Amino acid sequence: MAKGIRGVLLAGVLLATTIQATEENGTAPTETQPHWSAHEFLSRYLATNEDLIQAQSRLEVSHQTWLAADDLYSSSFSLTPTSHWKDQTFTSGAGQSTYDDRSSDLVGRFVQTFPSGSELEFKAQGYMERANPTLGGIDRQYSLTLNQPLWQNSFGRQIRLERDRALHSYESEQGSYSSSRLITCETGLKLYFAAFSAQEAERDYALILNSAEKALEI
């Protein structure tokens, strides 16, 4: 209802432009007086149509969702600093010994995800501070891990399904937007030509009135 009223008001502005020019000049409208072309009117009508604005918004959201789902290669990098404190007690034939177990390390992880669902993780761990007899001479550690899901997302099946759903949704919104735009254009042009016909009727009326006034002056 609101969008229909808005379209009628827009058409009314088109008609009022000519009527106002006629009243102010006391003459019939001419080609030099202000008016809207069909292109100008339709552009304004499309820009203010609520249904079309909502359809365009849904299309943009589905497009972004599709782009995210289509990015089958994703990677991440993280750094994790950690500090550890604890006391360790060792018992031997000579008695008990207590050690202050303290260490600080920095762990870096790089994870690469593939379309098959596989995850390749490279992990590097370096000790920045160490007072831990159990660590011995370890200063740095490296590991490389390959993780391949075998259930639900086996070999990337779930990832591909989500991608296909996102693509289907995007294509559906494209069709919906094109249909809404076509219907809105048709409605806008009908309003424009209805207003244009009213303009022509007003033009004829002004010419007749002007001729009658001149005839009375003779």
C-alpha positions in Angstrom: 0.0 0.0 0.0 2.8 2.4 0.9 4.7 1.8 -2.2 1.6 2.4 -4.3 1.0 5.7 -2.6 4.6 6.7 -3.1 4.4 5.9 -6.8 1.2 8.0 -7.2 2.8 10.9 -5.3 5.8 10.7 -7.6 3.5 10.8 -10.7 1.6 13.7 -9.0 4.9 15.6 -8.8 5.4 15.1 -12.5 1.9 16.5 -13.2 2.2 19.3 -10.7 5.4 20.6 -12.4 3.4 21.3 -15.6 0.4 22.7 -13.7 2.4 25.0 -11.6 4.3 26.3 -14.7 1.0 26.9 -16.4 -0.5 28.8 -13.4 2.6 31.0 -12.9 3.0 32.0 -16.5 -0.6 32.1 -17.5 0.2 30.3 -20.7 0.2 26.7 -22.0 3.3 24.7 -21.1 6.0 24.7 -23.7 9.0 22.5 -24.4 11.2 24.9 -22.5 9.3 24.6 -19.2 10.5 22.0 -16.7 9.3 18.4 -17.0 10.5 14.9 -16.3 11.5 12.5 -19.1 10.4 8.9 -18.8 14.0 7.9 -18.0 14.2 10.5 -15.1 10.8 9.5 -13.7 11.6 5.8 -13.9 15.0 6.3 -12.2 13.4 8.1 -9.3 10.6 5.5 -9.1 13.1 2.6 -9.0 15.3 4.3 -6.4 12.3 4.7 -4.0 10.4 1.5 -4.5 10.5 -0.5 -1.2 10.0 -3.9 -2.7 12.9 -3.4 -5.1 15.2 -2.0 -2.4 14.5 -5.1 -0.2 15.1 -7.4 -3.1 18.4 -5.7 -3.8 19.4 -6.0 -0.2 18.6 -9.7 -0.1 20.7 -10.1 -3.3 23.7 -8.4 -1.8 23.5 -10.6 1.3 23.2 -13.8 -0.7 26.1 -12.7 -2.9 28.4 -12.1 0.2 27.3 -15.5 1.6 28.2 -17.2 -1.7 31.6 -15.5 -1.9 32.4 -16.7 1.6 31.2 -20.3 0.8 33.1 -20.3 -2.4 36.4 -19.6 -0.7 37.4 -23.2 -0.3 41.0 -22.5 0.5 41.2 -20.8 3.9 44.2 -20.2 6.2 44.8 -19.0 9.7 47.8 -18.0 11.8 48.0 -17.6 15.5 50.6 -16.9 18.2 50.1 -18.2 21.8 52.5 -17.1 24.6 52.3 -19.3 27.7 53.9 -19.4 31.1 54.0 -22.4 33.5 54.7 -22.6 37.2 54.8 -25.7 39.4 56.9 -27.4 42.0 58.3 -30.9 41.3 59.5 -33.3 44.0 61.8 -36.1 43.1 62.5 -39.0 45.5 65.6 -41.1 45.4 67.8 -43.2 47.8 69.5 -40.0 48.9 66.2 -38.4 49.9 63.8 -35.9 48.3 64.6 -33.0 46.1 62.2 -30.2 45.2 62.6 -28.2 42.0 60.9 -25.0 40.9 59.4 -25.9 37.6 59.0 -22.7 35.6 59.0 -22.2 31.8 57.7 -19.7 29.2 57.1 -20.5 25.6 55.7 -19.1 22.4 53.6 -21.3 20.1 52.9 -20.4 16.5 50.4 -22.2 14.4 49.6 -22.0 10.7 46.6 -23.9 9.5 45.7 -24.4 5.8 42.3 -25.8 4.8 41.7 -27.5 1.4 38.5 -28.2 -0.6 38.8 -31.9 0.4 38.3 -30.9 4.0 41.9 -31.6 4.9 43.7 -29.4 7.4 47.5 -29.0 7.3 48.9 -27.6 10.5 52.4 -26.4 11.0 53.3 -25.8 14.7 56.5 -24.2 16.0 57.2 -23.9 19.7 60.1 -21.9 21.2 61.1 -21.7 24.9 61.9 -18.1 26.0 62.5 -18.9 29.7 63.2 -22.3 31.2 63.9 -23.6 34.7 62.5 -27.0 34.1 64.8 -30.1 34.5 62.4 -32.3 32.5 62.9 -30.3 29.3 66.5 -31.1 29.1 68.2 -29.2 26.2 65.1 -28.5 24.1 64.9 -25.0 22.9 62.6 -25.3 19.9 60.1 -27.9 18.7 58.4 -28.2 15.3 55.5 -30.4 14.1 53.5 -30.9 10.9 50.1 -32.5 11.1 47.6 -33.5 8.4 44.0 -33.9 9.5 41.5 -35.6 7.2 37.8 -35.8 8.3 36.2 -39.2 7.6 32.7 -38.5 9.0 30.0 -35.9 8.1 32.5 -33.6 6.3 34.4 -36.6 4.8 36.7 -35.4 2.1 35.0 -32.0 2.1 31.5 -33.2 1.4 29.8 -30.8 3.9 31.9 -27.9 2.6 30.7 -28.5 -1.0 27.1 -28.9 0.1 27.2 -25.5 1.8 28.8 -24.0 -1.2 26.1 -25.5 -3.5 23.3 -24.2 -1.2 24.9 -20.7 -1.2 25.1 -20.7 -5.0 21.5 -21.9 -5.4 20.3 -19.2 -2.9 22.3 -16.5 -4.8 20.9 -17.6 -8.2 17.4 -17.6 -6.7 17.8 -14.1 -5.4 19.1 -13.0 -8.8 16.0 -14.3 -10.5 13.8 -12.7 -7.8 15.5 -9.3 -8.1 15.2 -9.4 -12.0 11.5 -10.2 -11.7 10.9 -7.5 -9.1 12.8 -4.9 -11.2 10.8 -5.8 -14.4 7.5 -5.6 -12.6 8.5 -2.3 -10.9 9.6 -0.8 -14.3 6.2 -1.8 -15.8 4.3 -0.2 -12.9 6.5 2.9 -13.1 6.0 3.4 -16.8 2.2 3.0 -16.4 2.2 5.7 -13.8 4.4 7.9 -16.0 2.2 7.6 -19.1 -0.9 8.2 -16.9 0.6 11.4 -15.6 1.8 12.3 -19.1 -1.7 11.9 -20.4 -3.0 14.1 -17.6 -0.3 16.6 -18.7 -1.5 16.6 -22.2 -5.1 17.1 -21.1 -4.0 20.0 -18.9 -2.1 21.4 -21.9 -5.2 21.2 -24.1 -7.3 22.8 -21.4 -4.8 25.7 -21.0 -4.8 26.3 -24.7 -8.6 26.4 -24.9 -8.7 28.7 -21.9 -6.1 31.0 -23.3 -7.9 31.2 -26.7 -11.2 31.9 -24.9 -9.7 34.7 -22.9 -8.2 36.3 -26.0 -11.6 36.0 -27.7 -13.3 37.8 -24.9 -10.8 40.6 -25.1 -11.7 41.4 -28.7 
